[in-house]
Amino acid sequence: MAKFKNHILVCAGTGCRASQSELIVENLNRAIEDNNLGDEVQVVRTGCFGFCEKGPVVKMMPDNTFYVQVTPADASELVTEHIVKGRKVNRLLYVDPDSHKVISDSKEMGFYKKQIRIALRNCGFINPENVDEYIARDGYAALGKALTEMTPEQVIKEIIDSGLRGRGGGGFPTGLKWDITRKVKADQKYVVCNADEGDPGAFMDRSILEGDPHSVIEAMAINGYCTGASKGLVYIRAEYPLAIERLKIAIKQAREYGLLGENIFGSDFCFDIELRYGAGAFVCGEETSLIHSMEGLRGEPNVKPPFPSESGYKGKPTNVNNVETYANIPVILLNGSKWFSAIGTEKSKGTKVFALAGKVNNVGLIEVPMGTTLREVIFDIGGGIKDGKKFKAVQTGGPSGGCLTEKHLDIPIDYDSLLACGSMMGSGGMIVMDEDDCMVAMAKFYLEFTVEESCGKCTPCRIGNKRLHEILEKITQGKGTKEDLTLLRNLSYVIKDTSLCGLGQTSPNPVLSTMENFADEYEAHVVDGKCPAGQCKALMQYVIDPEACVGCTLCSRVCPVDAISGEKKMAHIINPAICIKCGACMEKCKFNAISIQ
Amino acid sequence: MTKVKSLDDLRKMRDAVKSKLDLREKGDKAEKVVQIKVSMATCGIASGAKEIMTYFIEELEHRSIEGVVTQTGCMGYCYAEPTIEVTLPGEDPVVFGFVDTKKASEIIEKYIKKGELVDGIIPASYETIDKEKTK
């Protein structure tokens, strides 16, 4: 059995491939042949290392030497020096920018891994349908510790000291919320887990419930102990069948082990959990609407106060937290608040999970410490923009958030910094846009969503958003005026100021932030009648270049509406009055004579 | 079913399942077993993870390789689904992305049987909080 002694891993992620990593592989293979090492060394292409700024990256195995910014010309030296002579090629090693020290062993350069998994600690590691695997990873030890060694006050103090804030978007201090619920006197209290993840493109909570359901169950029980609740309810979307199935299995297993039910850990604490299914209304992610929905009522919000902590489900004190918030709790209790609060920024502690989507190479589920910059997330972890296009904007916080641009790339991601630049943390959706995306159309897309999802209880949200959408529609149709822009802005502020719940209070954010950051794009739509990104169909015109057209008639034959006329071997013309802008002609033209203007 | 009645019970149970899992991972017998985890969250399943899991279970048997195939949650590499993690006895786990049946067969023949790495490895891009710390 021929087993290779050495492996050379070459990053073949999109970023590194763009800087010739494929040529590096070729050159390495040639150098290996030249040195007759074909039986001993093997070159392997890998996915993205998440260190694209220093790419192309080459890693030597088994000694874990990590070379950065390697060029095809370096290949033979790597083979003759590193493999043959066993000497490291110093000039290609990574130099730590802070300490100026050379670091060769990738095991010592944990910092290049920009992600730390706390909430996702067991996702992709344990079998979510096997409680034993969770217990083997210290599962339920935090609950045991709380019940047998700590008072509710001590547990809450630990959570407050950790600085954990609500991961559903609002960012309210979690420990404080627990303390408020605890202090209200009532014969019955409830613990609710908000698993009604509704932001377009977001799947953080689903992934946690599918990958590590026990961590949420354990945290809910800990909350029950702290607040004095004996009943837990998970409000989960019916569209998440796998998450529901795994939660059900997990609850059953926890009951069998006595980790839910009567006298848990021999204490007099009793706690059990039931599921409640949501029908997919976005507004039910708002806690008062969620509670109404669980009660069998319409999913409509209430005026706060009273907060659910005082009067929630069935009028009883109810602690509502999001899935990711709960997933953090057990580790905080086991490792201590000091450990947790050492991660992150001054006012935002710990990590945040993001669903990275859109025009980015490495679409995925990521977890980074608070304070990581958008640039690190998009260009290192995300591997940069697809197809080598230019980065234009990133949308955070879903329909309630805003669009951030190039100039925001270096701000640290935390609750307050994102708010300060007109967006928000939100639940963790992050959608990356490139130069081909029209910001007006983007704002329109989110408004379409809000109009659809507005519950209709309060007027500003029900009617205001509809009007916003109409104005945006008018602009993308090329019929907008400068007055429309003023109206758009003013109406946005009115909706923000007068809506009842978070949905309406934040729904104009995509409009306001794009107007702020892409004012010229709005201007171009209404003043010049142009869509710079070439997205708004009504503002585009397909034009045939008479110089390039040879009169092959192919375009006029594929045109479904006969908008193209012209004699054989003569330049053709598109009649804009008839053209439906389907693009079929441009696709078929073999002479690149048709363009969009 | 034994119930957990105290923190001590849980600790005992943890140690018991830990050694049971260690046994599965490292093996106590002379012939050690390979462990394969298939990422089976909604996104993985949508990309064909179920078929891949079945394929591994069947093929390991056909090719007479002793191994354990389990499911797990999302590893986070959604762009490269289906993803699997292979742990050979005594080696660090290796993650492979874009696994179709052809790639799966290559992984069995080259990596699992001979220890040769194959194209398509996904380098771990994150750190999970250390197990030791959580004690």
Interface residues (C-beta under 8 A of the other chain):
Chain A: M1 A2 K3 F4 H7 L9 C11 A12 Q42 V44 R45 T46 G47 C48 F49 G50 K59 M61 G110 K113 K114 Q115 I116 R117 I118 L120 R121 N122 C123 G124 F125 I126 N127 P128 E129 N130 D132 E133 I135 A136 R137 D138 Y140 A141 G144 K145 L147 T148 E149 F203 R206 S207 I208 E210 G211 D212 Y240 L242 A243 E256 Y257 G258 L259 F265 G266 V331 L334 N335 W339 N361 N362 V363 G364 L365 I366 E367 I381
Chain B: M1 T2 K3 V4 K5 S6 L7 D9 L10 R11 M13 R14 V17 K18 K20 L21 K37 S39 M40 A41 T42 C43 I45 T70 Q71 T72 G73 C74 M75 G76 Y77 C78 Y79 A80 E85 G97 K113 K114 G115 E116 L117 V118 D119 G120 I121 I122 P123 A124 S125 Y126 E127 T128 I129 K131 K133 T134 K135
